[in-house]
Amino acid sequence: MAKLYLIPTTLGDTSIERVLPPDLNEVVSSIQVFIVENLRTARRFLKKMNPAIVIDDLIFFELNQHTDKKEISRFLEPLKNGQDIGIISEAGCPAVADPGAEVVKIAHTRNIQVVPLVGPSSILLALMASGMSGQNFAFNGYLPIRNPEKSNQIKMLEKRMQTENQTQIFIETPYRNAQLLDELIKNCDPQTMLCIAVDITLDTEFILSKPVSYWKKNLPNIQKRPAIFMIGKV
C-alpha cells in the first residue's frame, strides 16, 4: 500500500549532512509525487539532496495559504495508483505549524499510512536548549499582530506559565521579531525568563535564556532572522 511520507528539510542554508540522516536520501529518491509549500524551494532541496534526481520527471502539488482546501483531497489521488507521496515544508518538519497538517488529517480519514521521517524541528531544538520545562509546554504559533490583542495574549501566556509552570513557545514573522521582543519586554514581569533562539542549526545560531530585565539592556539583532520565543521558568 502506498504511503504518505513527511519529509523534513534543513532550517536554512546549512549542509544536508549536518541535520538530516543519510537514509533519508533513499526514501526521497524513490518518490515521484510531492506536496510542497514552495515549489522553487522544494525543487532546490531535492536537487541538493540527490543531484541525480530529474526534477522534470516529478509531480508537484503546491500547498500554502493560497490553496483552496477543496483541492487538497485531489493531491492524494496518486496514492490510489500505488504511488507514494512526500510532503515537504518550507523549512524543518512538515505538518508542524505548517499547512501540511491538512493533508495528514485527510490521510487518516482514508486509512493511509503516514510516515514521519527524522529531521530538525526548530521548536523542539529551541526547547531542548532553553533550560525551561520540557515536561509541560505549549506551542502557541503566532501571537496577534495588533494591540491590545497582542499584549493581552502575552499577559495571559505569562500567567499560565506562572500558575501551571508551563513553558510557552511562540513564533513571529521574521520582519516583526523586534516588535514582538519590544512587546514582551513591556508586558512581562522583569523576572520572567525569556529564551530567544535564532538561526537554529546555522553557523549564526544564537540561543539564550535570560530574565526580561536582562533583555531590556541587551537587545539582540534578531530582525529578519527565523526565531523561536519562549517564556518559562529555569
N, C-alpha and C positions, 0 to 999 in steps of 0.2 A: 504494500500500500504506500502511495506517495505521502511525503511528509512536508510539513512547513518548518523551515529552519530559521531561527532567529540569529542573524549573523552580526556580531559586534565589529565595530571599526575602531580605528585609533581616535583619540580625543583631540588630535591636532596634527601638526606637522612633525611626526616622530616616526621612527622606523617600525615596520610591521613586526620584526623580530623582537622588539623591546616589549611589546604589550600583548601580542597575540600568539597562541600556541601553534607550533608547526603543522599539526594535523588539520588545522582549520583550512589550509590551502587545498587539501584533498577534497574536503566537503564542498567548498566553494567552486572548485574546478569541475565538479560533477553536476552542477545545477545550471539549467538553461533559462530559467524564468525567475525574475526578481521583481519584488515590490520595493520601491525605493522612495526616500523622502526627497532627494535631489538627484536628478538624472546625471548631471555633469559630475557631481562629487562621487556618486556610486560607480560610474564608469572608470574614473581615475583610480578609485580604491581597488577595483577588481583587477585593473591592469598592473597596479603596484603589487597586488597580492600574487598574481601569476602573469608575467609578461606574455606567456604563450596563449592566453585566452583571446579568442577572436570576438571582440565586442559586438560586431555586426551580426554574429550568429545568435545573440541572446535576445530575449524578450523582456522588455521593461514596462512596468506599470508605475506611474508616479502617484504617490500618496502624500499629500500635505494639507495645509489648512484650506486650500482652494478646491480640493477634491470633493465631488458630490458623493455623499455617503451611499447613495443608491448604486454607485459604480463599484464600490468596494467588493461586493459579493462576486461580481464578474471577474475580478482579479484572481479568484481562487479556482476558476474553471479548469485550468490546466491540470489540477490535481486529479480530476476525473479521468484524464487520459494517462494517468500514471507518472506525470511529471512532478518532481519535487519543486518546491518554490522556496526562495530565500528572501527574507525581509532585511533591508539594510537601512539603518538610520543615518542621519547627517553626521552624527558622531556618537561613539560609545555604544551602549546596548539598546537595541530596538525594543519598542513597546514599554519603555520606562520613561515617563514624561515625553511621550513620543506618539504620533498618530498610528504607529503600527499596532497599538493595543486594540484598535477596532478590528483589524484583520484577525488577530488572535482570538478575539471574542467570537467572531463568526466561525472560525475554525473549530472551536469547541462545540458549537451547536451542531456541527456537521460530523462530529466524531473524527476529526482529522488530527493525527498525532502532531503535537507541537514540540519541537526540539530546540531548547535554548543552548547556545554554544558559549564557551568561556571567552570572556573579554573584559575590558576595563569599564567600570561604572564610576563616573565622577562622583556620584552621590555617596556610594559606599567607600570609595577610596578616601574621600574627604572626611567621612565619619570615622574611619579607622585611624586617621592621623590627627583627629581633633582632640582626643583625650576626653571627650564627652561620652555620655551614656550610650552604649550600643545595645543595651538591653531593652530600652524603651525610647523609641524615637519616631518622629513623624515627618514625612516629606510633604511639604505644602505647595510645591510648584511655585508659580508666580504669585506675588502679592498684588493687590490692586495698584493701578498706576497712579491714581489721584488721591489726594486728601479730601475729606478726613478719613476715607475708607482705608487708605494705606496705614496711617498712624494708628487707627483703631485696631487693625489687624495685627500690627506689631505688638501693641499692648496686650491683646488677647493671647497671642502666642507666648509672650513672656510670662504671663500669668499661668498659663498651662505648664510651662517649663518649671516654674517655681512650685506649683502645688502638686504636680504629678512627677516631677523630676524627669520630664520627657524632653529629650533633645529635639529642637525644632529646626528643620532643614528647609531652605528655600533657595530659589534662584531668581535671576533677573536677566533681562536682555542686556548684553554686554555694554551697550552705549548708555545704559541707565544705572550702571553699577555705582557711580559716585553719588548719584541722587539717593539711591537706596541706603548706602552707607551713612549719608548725612541724616536720613530719617531714623535710622537705628540709633545713632548717637543722640539724637534729640529726644527719642521716646523711651529708650531703655534705661533702667537703673544703672548708674555708673559701675556697680559691682557685678552686673550680669556679664557672663563670659560670652564673648563673640569670637567665633572662628571664621576667618576668611581664607578660602582655598582657591587659588588661581592657577590657571595653566597646568592642571594636573597631568602628570606623566611627561611634560615637556621639559626642556632644559631650563626654561624660565619659571619652573614651578615655585609657588610661594604658598605655604600653609602655616598659619599662626593663630593660636588661641590666646587671647588676652582680654582683660576686663574692658568694658566700654570706655572707661576713663582713660585707658592707655591709648585707644584709637583716636580719642579726641585730640591728642597731641602728636600722634604719629600716623597721619593719613597716608596709606599706601597708594601707589599709582595702579589702579585696577580698571580704569576706564577702557572699554572696548576689548576686555580680556574675559574669556569664559570663566565664571566664578561660581562657587558654592558658598552660601552663607549659613551659619549655624549659631543658635544661641542655646546655652545649656550650662550645666554645672561640671566642674572638673575636680 
